[in-house]
Amino acid sequence: MEKFRNGDFIRLKNLANYQIDRISGEEENIFEILIKEDNYVEVRNCKSKIPISDIEPIPVNGKADLQIYYYPTNLMATYVNPGDSASVTKIDKSYYYDLFERIPYLGKNYQEIMKEQGFQYVHEIQHYLYDKLDHQRLKINDDL
């Protein structure tokens, strides 16, 4: 398993030990690493420093990672004249791995590539997207 980096999604081994600061109040166990040090991490929506020993990877299984979606950055901006109504593009926040089936790449789709790579954890997919495809567009759905 690859080591964690800043920006990786992880979960806490014991969620009850930490005060979570989410607007929705939901206790979804998915967090983004903001700062990774040798012995601890700081994550979004939690004020505590979390020991490395208390975090774990999120399996790619459609359950633990269900609140993760793919955010394409190729949404086009449109010019709106004064007095005209602006069009709104709704972001598809459905499960990222299902959406990967519809994203073509080199004669395949993202889902086929991820299966070929044998990724078991979300952070491995994040690393691949960043290292090989020069982007990492996975996001956590905070609209819980």
C-alpha atoms as a printed R data frame, in Angstrom:
    type eleno elety resid chain resno       x      y       z
1   ATOM     1    CA   MET     A     1   0.000  0.000   0.000
2   ATOM     2    CA   GLU     A     2   1.251  3.466  -0.874
3   ATOM     3    CA   LYS     A     3   2.012  5.984   1.844
4   ATOM     4    CA   PHE     A     4  -0.426  8.824   2.461
5   ATOM     5    CA   ARG     A     5   0.127 12.340   1.079
6   ATOM     6    CA   ASN     A     6  -1.461 15.726   1.628
7   ATOM     7    CA   GLY     A     7  -4.831 15.718  -0.149
8   ATOM     8    CA   ASP     A     8  -5.449 11.992   0.313
9   ATOM     9    CA   PHE     A     9  -8.792 10.759   1.606
10  ATOM    10    CA   ILE     A    10  -8.612  8.601   4.725
11  ATOM    11    CA   ARG     A    11 -10.874  7.411   7.498
12  ATOM    12    CA   LEU     A    12 -10.381  7.341  11.241
13  ATOM    13    CA   LYS     A    13 -10.071  4.040  13.064
14  ATOM    14    CA   ASN     A    14 -12.030  5.408  16.022
15  ATOM    15    CA   LEU     A    15 -14.291  8.238  14.866
16  ATOM    16    CA   ALA     A    16 -15.854  8.659  18.338
17  ATOM    17    CA   ASN     A    17 -12.524  9.894  19.749
18  ATOM    18    CA   TYR     A    18 -12.614 13.104  17.707
19  ATOM    19    CA   GLN     A    19 -14.790 16.185  17.520
20  ATOM    20    CA   ILE     A    20 -15.980 16.456  13.945
21  ATOM    21    CA   ASP     A    21 -16.979 19.863  12.597
22  ATOM    22    CA   ARG     A    22 -19.351 19.311   9.689
23  ATOM    23    CA   ILE     A    23 -22.240 21.607   8.855
24  ATOM    24    CA   SER     A    24 -24.607 18.712   8.286
25  ATOM    25    CA   GLY     A    25 -23.740 17.153  11.628
26  ATOM    26    CA   GLU     A    26 -23.383 13.777   9.908
27  ATOM    27    CA   GLU     A    27 -20.552 11.581  11.076
28  ATOM    28    CA   GLU     A    28 -19.381 10.282   7.719
29  ATOM    29    CA   ASN     A    29 -15.948  8.710   8.157
30  ATOM    30    CA   ILE     A    30 -14.166 10.255   5.174
31  ATOM    31    CA   PHE     A    31 -11.579 12.988   5.625
32  ATOM    32    CA   GLU     A    32  -9.031 14.825   3.499
33  ATOM    33    CA   ILE     A    33  -5.480 15.126   4.794
34  ATOM    34    CA   LEU     A    34  -4.496 18.797   4.918
35  ATOM    35    CA   ILE     A    35  -1.109 18.387   6.599
36  ATOM    36    CA   LYS     A    36   0.847 15.158   6.961
37  ATOM    37    CA   GLU     A    37   3.757 15.030   9.366
38  ATOM    38    CA   ASP     A    38   5.812 12.008  10.445
39  ATOM    39    CA   ASN     A    39   3.623 11.121  13.428
40  ATOM    40    CA   TYR     A    40   0.287 12.825  12.830
41  ATOM    41    CA   VAL     A    41  -2.079 14.308  10.273
42  ATOM    42    CA   GLU     A    42  -4.424 17.260  10.274
43  ATOM    43    CA   VAL     A    43  -7.638 16.727   8.329
44  ATOM    44    CA   ARG     A    44 -10.457 18.909   7.070
45  ATOM    45    CA   ASN     A    45 -13.436 19.166   9.468
46  ATOM    46    CA   CYS     A    46 -11.567 18.032  12.576
47  ATOM    47    CA   LYS     A    47  -9.629 20.339  14.894
48  ATOM    48    CA   SER     A    48  -7.483 17.636  16.496
49  ATOM    49    CA   LYS     A    49  -4.125 16.407  15.324
50  ATOM    50    CA   ILE     A    50  -4.630 12.718  14.589
51  ATOM    51    CA   PRO     A    51  -1.860 10.171  15.176
52  ATOM    52    CA   ILE     A    52  -0.858  8.252  12.032
53  ATOM    53    CA   SER     A    53  -1.683  5.072  13.948
54  ATOM    54    CA   ASP     A    54  -5.343  6.165  14.136
55  ATOM    55    CA   ILE     A    55  -5.958  6.560  10.393
56  ATOM    56    CA   GLU     A    56  -6.574  3.960   7.713
57  ATOM    57    CA   PRO     A    57  -7.154  3.838   3.968
58  ATOM    58    CA   ILE     A    58 -10.643  3.893   2.488
59  ATOM    59    CA   PRO     A    59 -11.385  0.720   0.527
60  ATOM    60    CA   VAL     A    60 -12.807  1.005  -2.986
61  ATOM    61    CA   ASN     A    61 -16.008 -0.924  -2.377
62  ATOM    62    CA   GLY     A    62 -19.036  1.279  -3.037
63  ATOM    63    CA   LYS     A    63 -19.788  1.557   0.675
64  ATOM    64    CA   ALA     A    64 -16.903  3.166   2.552
65  ATOM    65    CA   ASP     A    65 -16.170  5.418  -0.455
66  ATOM    66    CA   LEU     A    66 -19.770  6.124  -1.497
67  ATOM    67    CA   GLN     A    67 -19.604  9.828  -0.568
68  ATOM    68    CA   ILE     A    68 -16.740 10.505  -2.995
69  ATOM    69    CA   TYR     A    69 -17.480 11.992  -6.407
70  ATOM    70    CA   TYR     A    70 -15.514 13.023  -9.487
71  ATOM    71    CA   TYR     A    71 -15.456 16.754 -10.247
72  ATOM    72    CA   PRO     A    72 -14.556 17.467 -13.869
73  ATOM    73    CA   THR     A    73 -12.840 20.812 -14.288
74  ATOM    74    CA   ASN     A    74 -13.815 21.133 -17.918
75  ATOM    75    CA   LEU     A    75 -17.088 22.846 -17.072
76  ATOM    76    CA   MET     A    76 -17.199 25.786 -19.428
77  ATOM    77    CA   ALA     A    77 -17.885 29.281 -18.184
78  ATOM    78    CA   THR     A    78 -20.391 31.303 -20.141
79  ATOM    79    CA   TYR     A    79 -20.643 35.020 -20.622
80  ATOM    80    CA   VAL     A    80 -23.872 36.533 -19.355
81  ATOM    81    CA   ASN     A    81 -25.056 39.913 -20.582
82  ATOM    82    CA   PRO     A    82 -26.466 42.337 -18.002
83  ATOM    83    CA   GLY     A    83 -30.121 41.505 -17.433
84  ATOM    84    CA   ASP     A    84 -29.824 37.951 -18.803
85  ATOM    85    CA   SER     A    85 -30.294 34.983 -16.528
86  ATOM    86    CA   ALA     A    86 -27.232 32.881 -15.813
87  ATOM    87    CA   SER     A    87 -27.314 29.209 -16.632
88  ATOM    88    CA   VAL     A    88 -26.417 26.901 -13.777
89  ATOM    89    CA   THR     A    89 -24.479 23.704 -14.308
90  ATOM    90    CA   LYS     A    90 -25.351 21.053 -11.756
91  ATOM    91    CA   ILE     A    91 -22.384 19.016 -10.590
92  ATOM    92    CA   ASP     A    92 -22.912 15.264 -10.742
93  ATOM    93    CA   LYS     A    93 -22.090 14.062  -7.224
94  ATOM    94    CA   SER     A    94 -22.852 10.438  -7.911
95  ATOM    95    CA   TYR     A    95 -20.394  7.710  -6.938
96  ATOM    96    CA   TYR     A    96 -17.069  8.395  -8.663
97  ATOM    97    CA   TYR     A    97 -16.254  4.791  -9.588
98  ATOM    98    CA   ASP     A    98 -19.517  4.372 -11.506
99  ATOM    99    CA   LEU     A    99 -18.862  7.659 -13.319
100 ATOM   100    CA   PHE     A   100 -15.363  6.424 -14.278
101 ATOM   101    CA   GLU     A   101 -17.070  4.007 -16.664
102 ATOM   102    CA   ARG     A   102 -18.136  7.002 -18.801
103 ATOM   103    CA   ILE     A   103 -14.756  8.777 -18.976
104 ATOM   104    CA   PRO     A   104 -12.738  7.631 -21.998
105 ATOM   105    CA   TYR     A   105  -8.964  7.487 -21.907
106 ATOM   106    CA   LEU     A   106  -6.573  5.882 -24.411
107 ATOM   107    CA   GLY     A   107  -9.218  3.599 -25.927
108 ATOM   108    CA   LYS     A   108 -10.483  2.481 -22.522
109 ATOM   109    CA   ASN     A   109 -12.338  4.143 -19.702
110 ATOM   110    CA   TYR     A   110 -11.087  5.211 -16.277
111 ATOM   111    CA   GLN     A   111 -12.835  2.308 -14.557
112 ATOM   112    CA   GLU     A   112 -11.078 -0.264 -16.775
113 ATOM   113    CA   ILE     A   113  -7.731  1.392 -16.080
114 ATOM   114    CA   MET     A   114  -8.321  1.412 -12.314
115 ATOM   115    CA   LYS     A   115  -9.249 -2.287 -12.386
116 ATOM   116    CA   GLU     A   116  -6.137 -3.122 -14.429
117 ATOM   117    CA   GLN     A   117  -3.986 -1.301 -11.868
118 ATOM   118    CA   GLY     A   118  -5.539 -3.379  -9.072
119 ATOM   119    CA   PHE     A   119  -6.200 -0.473  -6.740
120 ATOM   120    CA   GLN     A   120  -7.786 -1.436  -3.433
121 ATOM   121    CA   TYR     A   121  -7.848  1.988  -1.769
122 ATOM   122    CA   VAL     A   122  -9.077  5.443  -2.723
123 ATOM   123    CA   HIS     A   123  -5.746  7.167  -2.053
124 ATOM   124    CA   GLU     A   124  -4.071  4.850  -4.596
125 ATOM   125    CA   ILE     A   125  -6.542  6.078  -7.228
126 ATOM   126    CA   GLN     A   126  -5.856  9.661  -6.162
127 ATOM   127    CA   HIS     A   127  -2.113  9.140  -6.599
128 ATOM   128    CA   TYR     A   128  -2.600  7.560 -10.036
129 ATOM   129    CA   LEU     A   129  -4.837 10.402 -11.232
130 ATOM   130    CA   TYR     A   130  -2.309 12.958 -10.056
131 ATOM   131    CA   ASP     A   131   0.904 11.194 -11.096
132 ATOM   132    CA   LYS     A   132  -0.185  9.712 -14.430
133 ATOM   133    CA   LEU     A   133  -3.004 11.982 -15.600
134 ATOM   134    CA   ASP     A   134  -1.813 15.226 -13.982
135 ATOM   135    CA   HIS     A   135  -5.024 15.849 -12.074
136 ATOM   136    CA   GLN     A   136  -6.826 14.650  -9.003
137 ATOM   137    CA   ARG     A   137 -10.483 15.545  -9.252
138 ATOM   138    CA   LEU     A   138 -12.009 13.413  -6.538
139 ATOM   139    CA   LYS     A   139 -14.026 15.331  -3.960
140 ATOM   140    CA   ILE     A   140 -15.886 14.468  -0.766
141 ATOM   141    CA   ASN     A   141 -19.605 15.103  -0.891
142 ATOM   142    CA   ASP     A   142 -20.152 17.372   2.098
143 ATOM   143    CA   ASP     A   143 -23.859 17.714   1.263
144 ATOM   144    CA   LEU     A   144 -24.591 14.814   3.608
